[in-house]
């Protein structure tokens, strides 16, 4: 059974995690399904932006429970040896890095629980937006392990070392969407019922731009952040130069310089 679903709406793809019997917890199989989904999307030349989100279910009390990803699958991890734990962590990291370096922008639409591995998965995405009922945290040390999948690295880069250490050391799982917004972990907070509409609105705004230029911009940021400023500026210059080999650059600048502006709005073609 597939627990990671791909839907397409024009030039935007939605990747939805539907494994609510475990609140979308990430097991080896779930990481494999996520990797397969993004490998599939990589072959779709007409996908210019991706929205990654979770699902919901009605529990035994009749209450709707929402979850982006509530963490890693503890039942799977609990009996691992040192070697097995290292392998699991490295493989999970590899999948997260694949999403982080995916050729198109990825927006995390965070609904409900976003804990541990879920927070780490969200941090791999380019942009994060959250519903007002979202809960964030890095509870790993309460389970006797460190955060993995970049939890000790991306979090500090996003929210600063002090706040990251607070989250990681305390194992709290009750940081609200507003807390996440205040610390810079998410870009926007919306009511749950409008979260996906807002995510798709943002995704379509991105998808309407020149796709090669957007991809090169993503690469310039991601690679440049790992370099000193002089090396990063040289890399940026190379990305900038590559744009001038594309039809999108010729079309976009010709449209801008057209004083009549009576032809159709910009339409980029990914070439």
C-alpha positions in Angstrom: 0.0 0.0 0.0 1.3 3.5 -0.9 1.3 6.0 1.9 2.8 8.9 -0.1 0.5 10.2 -2.7 1.3 12.6 -5.6 -1.3 14.9 -7.1 -0.8 17.4 -9.9 -2.5 20.7 -10.3 -1.1 22.4 -13.4 2.6 23.1 -12.9 2.3 22.3 -9.1 2.7 18.9 -7.5 1.3 18.0 -4.1 3.0 15.2 -2.1 0.8 14.1 0.7 1.8 11.7 3.4 -1.1 9.4 4.4 0.1 7.0 7.1 -2.2 8.3 9.9 -2.3 5.0 11.8 1.1 6.1 13.0 0.4 9.9 12.7 2.6 9.8 9.5 5.7 8.7 11.5 8.7 8.1 9.3 10.0 4.5 9.1 12.5 3.1 6.7 9.6 2.3 4.3 8.2 5.8 4.6 11.5 7.4 3.8 11.7 5.1 0.8 8.3 6.1 -0.4 9.2 9.8 0.0 12.4 9.2 -2.1 10.4 7.4 -4.7 7.9 10.2 -4.9 10.6 12.9 -5.4 12.4 10.7 -8.0 9.1 10.5 -9.9 8.6 14.2 -9.7 12.2 14.8 -10.9 11.2 13.2 -14.2 8.2 15.5 -14.7 9.5 18.5 -16.7 6.3 20.4 -16.2 6.4 20.5 -12.4 7.8 23.8 -11.3 7.0 23.8 -7.6 6.0 21.1 -5.0 3.9 21.3 -1.9 4.6 18.6 0.8 1.9 18.1 3.4 0.4 15.6 5.8 -3.1 14.2 6.3 -5.8 13.8 8.9 -8.1 11.2 10.5 -11.0 11.0 12.9 -10.0 9.3 16.1 -12.1 7.0 18.3 -13.5 10.0 20.2 -14.7 11.5 16.9 -12.1 14.3 16.9 -10.2 15.1 13.8 -6.4 14.8 14.2 -4.0 16.5 11.8 -0.4 15.6 11.3 2.4 16.7 9.0 4.7 14.1 10.5 4.6 13.3 14.3 8.2 12.0 14.3 10.2 8.9 13.4 8.8 5.4 13.9 10.0 4.7 17.5 8.7 1.1 17.3 11.2 0.5 14.5 14.1 2.3 16.1 13.7 0.9 19.6 15.6 -2.3 19.0 18.4 -1.1 16.7 22.1 -1.7 17.3 24.6 1.0 17.0 25.4 0.0 13.4 21.7 -0.2 12.5 21.0 3.1 14.2 23.8 4.8 12.2 22.5 3.2 9.0 19.0 4.4 9.6 20.2 7.9 10.4 22.4 8.1 7.4 19.7 6.8 5.0 17.1 9.2 6.4 19.6 12.0 6.1 20.2 11.1 2.4 16.5 11.3 1.6 16.2 14.6 3.4 19.1 16.0 1.5 17.6 14.8 -1.8 14.4 16.8 -0.9 16.5 19.8 0.2 18.4 19.7 -3.1 15.4 18.9 -5.3 15.6 20.9 -8.5 12.3 22.7 -7.8 11.2 24.7 -4.7 9.4 22.6 -2.1 6.9 24.2 0.3 6.0 22.4 3.5 2.4 22.9 4.4 2.4 21.9 8.0 -0.8 20.8 9.5 -0.9 19.6 13.1 2.0 17.6 14.6 5.5 18.5 13.3 7.8 16.8 15.8 11.3 15.3 15.6 11.7 13.8 12.2 8.7 15.8 11.0 10.3 19.1 12.0 13.5 17.9 10.4 11.6 17.0 7.2 10.0 20.4 7.1 13.4 22.1 7.5 14.6 20.4 4.3 11.9 22.3 2.4 12.6 25.8 1.0 9.6 27.5 2.6 7.5 26.5 5.5 3.9 27.6 6.2 1.8 26.3 9.1 -1.8 25.9 10.2 -2.7 27.6 13.5 -3.1 24.2 15.2 0.5 23.1 14.3 2.8 21.9 17.1 6.6 21.8 16.8 9.4 20.3 18.8 12.5 18.2 18.9 11.8 15.6 21.6 14.7 13.2 20.8 16.8 13.6 23.9 13.7 12.6 25.9 14.0 9.3 24.1 17.7 8.9 24.7 18.9 9.9 21.3 20.1 13.0 19.5 18.1 14.7 16.8 19.0 13.3 13.4 18.2 14.3 9.7 19.8 17.7 10.3 17.9 18.5 13.5 21.1 19.7 15.2 22.3 21.5 12.1 19.4 23.1 10.1 17.5 24.2 13.2 20.4 26.4 14.4 20.9 27.9 11.0 17.2 28.8 10.8 16.3 30.0 14.3 19.7 30.8 15.8 21.9 28.7 18.1 20.2 29.8 21.4 16.7 28.9 20.4 17.8 25.7 18.7 19.6 24.6 21.8 16.6 25.3 24.0 14.3 23.2 21.7 16.8 20.4 21.4 17.9 20.3 25.1 14.4 20.5 26.6 12.6 17.9 24.4 9.5 20.1 24.5 6.9 19.2 21.9 4.5 22.1 22.5 6.0 25.0 20.5 2.9 26.6 18.8 2.6 27.8 15.2 3.0 31.4 16.5 6.1 30.4 18.4 7.5 28.9 15.2 6.6 32.1 13.3 8.2 34.3 16.0 11.5 32.4 15.8 11.6 32.3 12.0 11.0 28.6 11.7 7.9 29.2 9.4 7.1 32.0 7.0 3.4 32.3 7.6 0.6 30.9 9.8 -2.9 30.4 8.5 -6.2 28.9 9.7 -6.2 25.2 9.1 -9.1 25.4 6.6 -7.1 27.8 4.4 -3.6 26.3 4.7 -3.6 24.3 1.4 -5.3 27.2 -0.5 -2.5 29.5 0.7 0.2 26.9 0.0 -1.1 26.4 -3.6 -1.4 30.2 -4.1 2.3 30.6 -3.1 3.3 27.5 -5.2 1.5 28.9 -8.3 3.1 32.3 -7.8 6.5 30.6 -7.9 5.6 28.3 -10.7 4.7 31.3 -12.9 8.3 32.5 -12.9 11.1 31.3 -15.2 11.6 27.8 -13.9 15.3 27.4 -14.8 16.1 30.8 -13.2 14.2 29.7 -10.0 16.1 26.4 -9.9 19.4 28.1 -10.4 18.4 30.6 -7.6 17.7 27.7 -5.3 21.1 26.1 -6.2 22.9 29.4 -5.7 21.4 29.8 -2.2 21.9 26.2 -1.0 25.4 25.9 -2.3 26.5 29.4 -1.4 25.4 29.0 2.2 28.0 26.3 2.6 30.8 28.6 1.2 32.7 31.6 2.3 31.3 34.8 0.8 33.9 35.2 -2.0 33.4 31.6 -3.2 29.6 32.0 -3.0 29.6 35.2 -5.1 31.6 33.4 -7.8 29.2 30.5 -7.7 26.3 33.0 -7.9 27.9 34.6 -10.9 28.1 31.3 -12.7 24.4 30.6 -12.1 23.6 34.1 -13.3 25.6 33.6 -16.5 23.9 30.3 -17.2 20.5 32.0 -17.5 21.6 33.8 -20.7 21.6 30.5 -22.5 17.9 30.0 -21.9 14.9 31.0 -24.0 13.2 32.2 -20.8 15.8 34.9 -20.4 15.3 36.1 -24.0 11.5 36.0 -23.7 11.4 37.6 -20.3 13.6 40.5 -21.2 12.0 41.1 -24.5 8.6 41.2 -22.8 9.9 43.7 -20.3 11.3 46.0 -23.0 8.2 45.8 -25.2 6.8 49.3 -24.8 3.4 48.2 -26.2 2.9 45.4 -23.7 -0.1 44.3 -25.8 0.9 40.6 -26.1 -0.1 37.9 -23.7 1.4 37.9 -20.2 4.7 36.1 -19.6 4.8 32.4 -20.4 8.0 30.7 -19.7 8.8 27.3 -21.3 11.6 25.8 -19.1 14.3 26.1 -21.9 
